Amino acid sequence: MEQNLQIATDEQTRRLYATDASSYEELPHGVAFPTSTQDIVTIVKRARQQGQSITARGAGTSLAGQTTGNGLVMDVGRHMNDIVAINPQKQQATVQPGVIRDSLNREADKFDLLFGPDTATTNRCMLGGMIGNNSCGIFSIKYKTTREHILEIDAVLSDGSKTTFKPLTLEELEEKQRLDNLEGDIYRGMVDLIHEHREEILANYPHPDITRRNTGYALDRLCEMQPFVDDGRPFNMAELLCGSEGTLAMTGSATVNLVEKDPESVIVVPHFSSIRKALEATVEAVKMDPAAAELVDHIILDATKDNIEQRKNRFFLDGEPHCILIIQFDGQDQQALVKKAKKLADRLNQLGLSSSTPIITDEEKKRRVWNLRKAGLGLLMGLGSKGRTPTFCEDTAVRVPDLPDYIDEFQKILGKHDTDCVFYAHASVGELHLRPVINLQEAEGIQKMKSMAGEIAELVRSYRGSLSGEHGDGRARAPYIEKVLGAEMMPLLKKVKQIWDPDNIFNPGKITDPKPLEEDLRYSPDYKRPEPNTLFNWRKEGSFGHALELCNGAGVCRKLADSGGTMCPSYMATKEEKDTTRGRANLFRQLFAGKEQDAFTSEELKDALDLCLSCKACKSECPANVDMARMKAEFTQGWHEEHGIGLDERFFGQAAQLYPLASLVPSISNWFMKQPVIKELLEHFLGIDKRRDLPAFASQTFMDWFSTRPTANSAAGREVVLLIDIFTNYHEPEVGKSAVRFLEQLDYRVHVPDFHEVGRPQISKGMLGHAKKILNTNLPRLTAFAEEETPIIGLEPSEILTLRDEYLDLCDDDQLTQAKKVADHTFTFEAFAAQALADNTPNAPDEVGQQVYIHGHCHQKSLVGHKEIKRLLTLRGYNPTVLDTGCCGMAGSFGYEKNHYNVSMDIGRQRLFPALRNLPEDALICAPGFSCRHQIKDGTGKQALHPAQLLDLDTK
């Protein structure tokens, strides 16, 4: 194709784009990455000449298979992500299709405006995808669908010509019909079609009271316009393109309307003992004009218990309800909103529907409630293959008053097929996400899905509902459109496709002429779950093979740095699919399926894992709990078994064996490492980037200091074990000294074991056999402390948390009891110190002390959070603020390595470095992680302190 056009046809990229968030997998011919509308024109013209199809793709979060195809997948997200203009006076924005919805709203917020449709995927879904899918979201009872907000679409037609679809006067519409080109054919064909078939369209399409109507093409919307209705809306084909799933035209840019934000909101969360009661309550709630009313059932609520991130968001639950409604009221006056929420709560209690109705007004708590709701889809994947819920019927919609009876009928179908189901989402608009629990890896599951799909479609028609209320027809529902709209409508839908795309190059097989429901499934009876030999036991997941199936493609890992959180730092820097947790997980599954041990030699997978920082953010932020750090370690172990361990990996993985020698004469070692010629040699032989200074060795190690100091508190009755890692011992003994002084100040007798390794570097470098040997040596000694109820604490988060995380899966079955005992007695320094200080001085000082800004270690954020650091510093008299700075980019040895230095610094530049540079010069910065402190120094020139040093500042 054209010289500057980016098109990839390599096997890795094709695999990465073979799936979306649906049940389907189809290997594309290639992937194009347009940078402009003109690039799209070029792609379309060449594809037409070659008879190749094009499937447009944004974030790839489609749930019905809309963004999978065997032709050319066109990813508009990598480059076409500019907000072209925001006009606050007109309350409009013009955007390219790759603009993320939340990114648009962050800019619109500067004018107190927002783009209303609010899907659960707003931190990664893109406007182009929202248009193609006619996305709606949580607040659709208030903001309706994307279709209601679209003003203009600059489109590329199937012959490569460009045009703009916008509201037209009758004169402009007649002028369009006189054009002698494809655009003219489209206007003539569509106007004639509606004139001829308007009455039958209106009679067969879903009831107009249903806000969410995404079945087929939106012909019923055109029927409401001029010239077919004298007082109708001006004719605008952009409304037809909304929900057309990229089958009619390609979006180059779009102009959407923005709405004013309500300043106040209140949430009420009624609890229910049955789905029926919740739906009857929904009928009552919508009478009071809520902004949202979302259902969450007990299956999702139970799944939050095992998710590190969502477990924190269960604070509002009262007992174990069968389901809840999350109802939000928006307005200008919070007191009036609280009054309205109480009125609804009283009404539901009066009707005997709800058991508890907590009301939430705090902004942070409201955010956490909605985070729990938005995690629903991903949480379902954490249930494993036995709890898998395919998306073939998940977004049927009926009128709200019909919803209770409709769901009763739906449950009869479930009962007939002996199938459980998850119920959640948009009760306020008559659309629940209905996810039957079916295992598609069994032939019985395939047949059950097909039978239920047909019966459910017939049920939807009986209520004059919509087969799709939000997520589109795609591959999953297109085979059943005829059952819902009727046989007479299918020729019309095919005619629409033929008018717009006579060569059938735009996303064929979606909406019209679909393949069978069961074709191209990601999981089917033919799928062979891999069970290779592994060093980790994969106990929670059931096996390594089960772990490979956790990712459902929801794409939370595609959020950018401005969305907050940590996952996925490499993607935030590169914006390449292969650097997402999803991309890596898909490659793992595809390459290991049926290949067992051979996949450990895959160059594709090794390349995709190269920029994984093993930050563990996915372990908590991914709603399916995909643990890519552990998967990378397992793969790298297998790679080493085949290819051996490189010198550079041995250097970092076995530093504990080298440090004693280097620290014998630290001044010489430090001088030596700073010499340019030595830096060149280290870069050449060990891959250590010469732009980095290796950490200096201290003049006295911590162990030398500790062993020669006078014994303190020898008579103290309380003992604590302090694990000293190699970084504290050889590089920053002051951190250890501060910790000891603090603990002794609280009358603890500090015991320091004579070992400094727990296996963290070895795990990170995929030297699991070596790590297992360290575990075998350490575990009996640590168990002895735990059995005496002696707390085991550590200063380096990644080291001490290894005892609570990887040890539980690296140990043998006969060691598991010991490993659990050790984990139960293991604490980060901050957690232990906070509780110890609270026991001694339970109240924080009255006066607010010096401000401290906290950058948390990734492993700490993922596994235990910031709460204890903040609590500790508050009790000590500081005024702590936790910065949302994501990953620092250093990740142990990662940032020292020549191949990773630039990405490491790019990650730091996104949030961490700017946040710290904006602080006052004398601001105190707290960072528990050794590598974090060094990245901060290298990136900003500022010194960051360990929490122990902050506790020790006034006691030295």
HELIX and SHEET records of a PDB file:
HELIX    1   1 GLU A   11  LEU A   16  1                                   6    
HELIX    2   2 THR A   37  GLN A   50  1                                  14    
HELIX    3   3 ARG A  101  ALA A  108  1                                   8    
HELIX    4   4 ASP A  109  PHE A  111  5                                   3    
HELIX    5   5 LEU A  127  ASN A  133  1                                   7    
HELIX    6   6 SER A  140  TYR A  143  1                                   4    
HELIX    7   7 THR A  146  HIS A  149  5                                   4    
HELIX    8   8 LEU A  170  GLN A  177  1                                   8    
HELIX    9   9 LEU A  182  ASN A  204  1                                  23    
HELIX   10  10 LEU A  219  LEU A  222  1                                   4    
HELIX   11  11 ALA A  238  LEU A  241  1                                   4    
HELIX   12  12 ILE A  275  VAL A  286  1                                  12    
HELIX   13  13 HIS A  298  ALA A  303  1                                   6    
HELIX   14  14 THR A  304  ASP A  306  5                                   3    
HELIX   15  15 ILE A  308  ARG A  311  1                                   4    
HELIX   16  16 LYS A  312  ARG A  314  5                                   3    
HELIX   17  17 GLN A  334  GLN A  350  1                                  17    
HELIX   18  18 GLU A  363  LYS A  374  1                                  12    
HELIX   19  19 GLY A  376  MET A  381  1                                   6    
HELIX   20  20 SER A  385  GLY A  387  5                                   3    
HELIX   21  21 VAL A  400  ASP A  402  5                                   3    
HELIX   22  22 LEU A  403  LYS A  416  1                                  14    
HELIX   23  23 ALA A  427  VAL A  429  5                                   3    
HELIX   24  24 ALA A  443  SER A  462  1                                  20    
HELIX   25  25 ALA A  478  TYR A  480  5                                   3    
HELIX   26  26 ILE A  481  LEU A  485  1                                   5    
HELIX   27  27 ALA A  487  MET A  489  5                                   3    
HELIX   28  28 MET A  490  TRP A  500  1                                  11    
HELIX   29  29 PHE A  544  ALA A  547  1                                   4    
HELIX   30  30 VAL A  556  ARG A  558  5                                   3    
HELIX   31  31 ALA A  561  SER A  563  5                                   3    
HELIX   32  32 PRO A  569  THR A  574  1                                   6    
HELIX   33  33 GLU A  577  ASP A  579  5                                   3    
HELIX   34  34 THR A  581  PHE A  592  1                                  12    
HELIX   35  35 GLU A  596  THR A  601  5                                   6    
HELIX   36  36 GLU A  603  LEU A  609  1                                   7    
HELIX   37  37 ALA A  617  GLU A  621  1                                   5    
HELIX   38  38 MET A  628  HIS A  643  1                                  16    
HELIX   39  39 LEU A  647  GLY A  653  1                                   7    
HELIX   40  40 ALA A  655  ALA A  662  1                                   8    
HELIX   41  41 PRO A  666  LYS A  674  1                                   9    
HELIX   42  42 PRO A  676  LEU A  686  1                                  11    
HELIX   43  43 PHE A  702  THR A  708  1                                   7    
HELIX   44  44 ILE A  726  TYR A  730  1                                   5    
HELIX   45  45 PRO A  733  GLN A  745  1                                  13    
HELIX   46  46 ARG A  760  SER A  764  1                                   5    
HELIX   47  47 LEU A  768  GLU A  787  1                                  20    
HELIX   48  48 PRO A  797  THR A  802  1                                   6    
HELIX   49  49 TYR A  807  LEU A  810  1                                   4    
HELIX   50  50 ASP A  813  GLN A  815  5                                   3    
HELIX   51  51 LEU A  816  ASP A  824  1                                   9    
HELIX   52  52 PHE A  829  ASN A  840  1                                  12    
HELIX   53  53 CYS A  858  LEU A  863  1                                   6    
HELIX   54  54 LYS A  867  LEU A  875  1                                   9    
HELIX   55  55 PHE A  894  TYR A  896  5                                   3    
HELIX   56  56 TYR A  901  GLN A  910  1                                  10    
HELIX   57  57 LEU A  912  ARG A  917  1                                   6    
HELIX   58  58 PHE A  930  THR A  940  1                                  11    
HELIX   59  59 PRO A  947  ASP A  952  1                                   6    
SHEET    1   A 4 ILE A   7  ALA A   8  0                                        
SHEET    2   A 4 GLY A  30  ALA A  32 -1                                        
SHEET    3   A 4 LEU A  72  ASP A  75  1                                        
SHEET    4   A 4 ILE A  54  ARG A  57  1                                        
SHEET    1   B 5 ILE A  83  ASN A  87  0                                        
SHEET    2   B 5 GLN A  92  VAL A  95 -1                                        
SHEET    3   B 5 MET A 250  ASN A 257 -1                                        
SHEET    4   B 5 ILE A 150  VAL A 156 -1                                        
SHEET    5   B 5 LYS A 162  PHE A 165 -1                                        
SHEET    1   C 2 LEU A 113  LEU A 114  0                                        
SHEET    2   C 2 VAL A 259  GLU A 260 -1                                        
SHEET    1   D 5 SER A 354  SER A 356  0                                        
SHEET    2   D 5 HIS A 271  PHE A 272 -1                                        
SHEET    3   D 5 CYS A 323  GLY A 331 -1                                        
SHEET    4   D 5 GLU A 264  VAL A 268 -1                                        
SHEET    5   D 5 ILE A 359  ILE A 360 -1                                        
SHEET    1   E 6 SER A 354  SER A 356  0                                        
SHEET    2   E 6 HIS A 271  PHE A 272 -1                                        
SHEET    3   E 6 CYS A 323  GLY A 331 -1                                        
SHEET    4   E 6 ALA A 292  ASP A 297 -1                                        
SHEET    5   E 6 CYS A 421  ALA A 425 -1                                        
SHEET    6   E 6 HIS A 433  PRO A 436 -1                                        
SHEET    1   F 4 TYR A 748  HIS A 751  0                                        
SHEET    2   F 4 ARG A 718  LEU A 723  1                                        
SHEET    3   F 4 ILE A 792  GLY A 794  1                                        
SHEET    4   F 4 THR A 826  THR A 828  1                                        
SHEET    1   G 3 ASN A 879  VAL A 882  0                                        
SHEET    2   G 3 GLN A 851  ILE A 854  1                                        
SHEET    3   G 3 LEU A 924  CYS A 926  1                                        
END                                                                             
